[in-house]
Amino acid sequence: MHEEWWHKIQAKGGIDVKLVIMKQKFATDLNTHHDRFSIPFKQIRDFSFLIEDEKRKLKEPKEKIPVTLMELCGSESEMWLRQWNLKSSSTYVLTSSWKKVLERNHRGSSGSSNKMT
């Protein structure tokens, strides 16, 4: 992680920084119609980024928790973290303003080859 990011996180009171996921973005992550970023459970490196109460809450249908996304461009977005339970797996998703994040950070990108952390 770049030192400037570390300082921004510390300035916000962050103390236990973890890499949650590094993945290739799916076509649906880049599709503004879907307006969400998926975080598949099978690709999460460290589940301790959530406390047990948050994990329990997210297991309930339609529940969500507020999160702040620090963007590559330097902006911050208030988003919702939700859990979607599929037939064979589960995934977390960031929702509510993902389209705006894409617009600010991925102009001229080459599509699904971009990485997001």
VMD Tcl script that draws the C-alpha trace (Angstrom):
set ca {
  {0.00 0.00 0.00}
  {1.27 3.44 -0.85}
  {2.40 5.49 2.14}
  {-0.05 8.31 1.33}
  {-2.96 5.86 1.63}
  {-1.66 4.63 4.96}
  {-1.54 8.24 6.26}
  {-5.10 8.93 5.01}
  {-6.37 5.83 6.78}
  {-4.56 6.73 10.00}
  {-5.94 10.29 9.84}
  {-9.44 8.78 9.77}
  {-8.68 6.71 12.87}
  {-7.85 3.47 11.07}
  {-5.42 1.24 12.94}
  {-5.81 -2.34 11.69}
  {-5.50 -2.07 7.91}
  {-6.16 -5.25 5.91}
  {-6.11 -6.19 2.24}
  {-9.60 -7.59 1.71}
  {-9.53 -8.47 -1.98}
  {-7.54 -7.92 -5.15}
  {-9.43 -9.17 -8.17}
  {-10.06 -8.76 -11.84}
  {-13.22 -6.74 -12.27}
  {-16.09 -8.67 -13.83}
  {-18.13 -7.29 -16.73}
  {-20.98 -6.69 -14.28}
  {-18.63 -4.63 -12.05}
  {-18.01 -2.34 -15.02}
  {-21.62 -2.26 -16.24}
  {-23.29 0.92 -14.98}
  {-26.70 -0.76 -15.25}
  {-25.75 -3.13 -12.40}
  {-24.32 -0.31 -10.23}
  {-22.43 -2.59 -7.86}
  {-18.99 -4.05 -7.15}
  {-18.88 -7.71 -6.18}
  {-16.59 -9.17 -3.52}
  {-16.96 -12.98 -3.82}
  {-16.37 -14.86 -0.54}
  {-14.02 -17.28 -2.31}
  {-11.68 -14.38 -3.15}
  {-11.64 -12.61 0.24}
  {-8.20 -12.82 1.83}
  {-9.13 -11.81 5.39}
  {-12.68 -11.91 6.76}
  {-11.67 -10.09 9.94}
  {-12.34 -6.72 8.25}
  {-15.86 -7.06 9.70}
  {-16.73 -7.57 13.36}
  {-19.01 -10.47 14.30}
  {-22.09 -8.24 14.77}
  {-21.62 -6.86 11.23}
  {-21.27 -10.37 9.79}
  {-24.45 -11.49 11.58}
  {-26.38 -8.43 10.39}
  {-25.31 -8.89 6.77}
  {-26.54 -12.51 6.77}
  {-30.09 -11.21 7.20}
  {-32.01 -10.61 3.95}
  {-31.90 -7.01 2.69}
  {-29.66 -5.81 5.54}
  {-26.76 -3.48 4.79}
  {-24.07 -1.52 6.60}
  {-22.69 1.89 5.63}
  {-19.07 2.00 4.43}
  {-16.73 4.63 3.04}
  {-14.82 3.71 -0.10}
  {-11.47 5.49 -0.58}
  {-11.05 5.83 -4.33}
  {-7.88 5.80 -6.40}
  {-8.63 9.33 -7.62}
  {-8.62 10.60 -4.01}
  {-12.39 10.95 -3.61}
  {-14.39 9.11 -0.99}
  {-17.83 7.59 -1.51}
  {-20.43 6.62 1.04}
  {-21.76 3.23 -0.01}
  {-23.65 0.24 1.33}
  {-22.10 -3.18 1.94}
  {-24.58 -6.03 1.48}
  {-24.35 -9.80 1.43}
  {-25.95 -11.74 -1.40}
  {-26.47 -15.44 -0.82}
  {-26.56 -17.44 -4.03}
  {-27.33 -21.15 -4.45}
  {-23.73 -22.31 -4.24}
  {-21.88 -19.32 -2.79}
  {-22.12 -15.92 -1.16}
  {-20.72 -12.55 -2.11}
  {-20.49 -9.11 -0.58}
  {-21.42 -6.20 -2.83}
  {-20.77 -2.48 -2.63}
  {-23.87 -0.65 -3.83}
  {-25.55 2.75 -4.13}
  {-22.99 4.91 -5.89}
  {-20.74 2.50 -7.79}
  {-21.62 4.15 -11.14}
  {-20.13 7.42 -9.88}
  {-16.99 5.63 -8.69}
  {-16.55 4.13 -12.15}
  {-17.01 7.51 -13.81}
  {-14.38 9.16 -11.60}
  {-11.80 6.38 -11.67}
  {-12.06 4.39 -14.88}
  {-12.33 6.79 -17.80}
  {-10.55 5.28 -20.75}
  {-9.93 2.00 -18.93}
  {-9.48 -1.18 -20.90}
  {-12.39 -2.91 -19.24}
  {-12.17 -6.05 -17.16}
  {-8.36 -6.14 -17.03}
  {-8.31 -3.42 -14.34}
  {-7.71 -4.39 -10.73}
  {-9.46 -3.00 -7.67}
  {-8.29 -3.38 -4.08}
}
mol new
graphics top color blue
foreach p $ca { graphics top sphere $p radius 0.5 }
foreach p [lrange $ca 0 end-1] q [lrange $ca 1 end] { graphics top cylinder $p $q radius 0.2 }
display resetview
